[in-house]
Amino acid sequence: MLEGRSLALYIHIPFCRKGCHYCDFYFTPRQSLMEPYVEALLKEIELYIPLLSIVPIKTVFFGGGTPSWLPEALWERLWNRLSSLPTFHPVEVTLEANPEDITLDRLRFWKDLGITRLSIGIQSLSPRLLNTLGRWHTPQQAEQAIQWTAQMDFPSWSVDLMFAIPGQSIEDVKRDIDFISSYAVPHISFYGLTLEERTVLYKKKLRAKFIPVEDEVYEEAYLFIYDVLLENGYTWYEISNWARPNHESIHNWSYWLREPYIGLGPSAHSYIPEQRWWNEKNLKAYIEALERADLPPRGGEQLSPTQQAYELWLTRFRTRLGIDKAWVEKEEKIFAQFLRWQAFGWVEEREGSFRLSARGALLADSFVRQIISYSPVCLPSRLVHSLGEV
Ligand code: SF4
């Protein structure tokens, strides 16, 4: 099943100093668990050796949590094991970093280790908005982190920014973009603030202490970002991602094109066609299982043709690749729907595909739901066949 394929490897580092107000990810602030955690991770790697020692590892992504908080000695242990795998020749190794952890020495350390791509969680350069988001770092730390990273000559790097934060004006957004662009940051992820349950902002909203922005404000900001990034030399390639030439995230493309990936660590997901499984979130249960040399507790599913089709649509339609016009034309009702969206300016026809326009990107999820609802029974196998050839 994996003959001739390669793997994307995700490694989760579930430690944060404190929870940001918009985030519902599982993490712990207990630094004392970092060492036992890395030991457990090394054991999980051993359990995957039958796979990891034969399938080439194309990309690695250290995500979190706050991977940049992990001490250097633990990084070395983890890296030494990974890099000793005969299949370990990744073309891209990303590390998510928070500004408060970034120093010139640490940047040098990560680069010497083999990190090729740093992804920095900036979110905003406004003290007021960072405060709303409950971020740990200051704007000065964020600016300094960008300046130092720009000096270090990583093959690629990225910053995460946010829009649709209550109280954020278009001028605030523009100031962030101007600063980032002045350092020619190769890649930008720009996420609209959404309210997840179990977050501080969600609870504040229930008490009427936090009011999310109106849809019109969200749209205005997204369209502004889309245009200004284009003017600044970035190309849109996925709903929330823009890149300068040759700086798109190779690891993320693996997810969007539904290539095999393995996730290690609590809550990490894995996918080998057509099965998906995920480790339990609880860090203690994860460590205890691996201390017994057991696989960590997990859930899993066999993806049905309908799920496969839905996911293909959801991921691929959200990217610059869009959906093949030749396939859309085969389904009369769906083709008619695409022509309507085209007339509204929500999709554009380019190079034989229907792709989302900037306005269409704001409606992508509802488009996919609509398409899938047309033909829940006959659609999947034909769709899977068509998109699977890409
Ligand atoms: S946003 Fe990042 S740093 Fe903040 S709590 Fe979530 S995972 Fe941790």
Residues whose N, C-alpha, C, O or C-beta is under 5 A from the ligand:
A	BS01	SF4	C16 K18 G19 C20 C23 F25 G64 G65
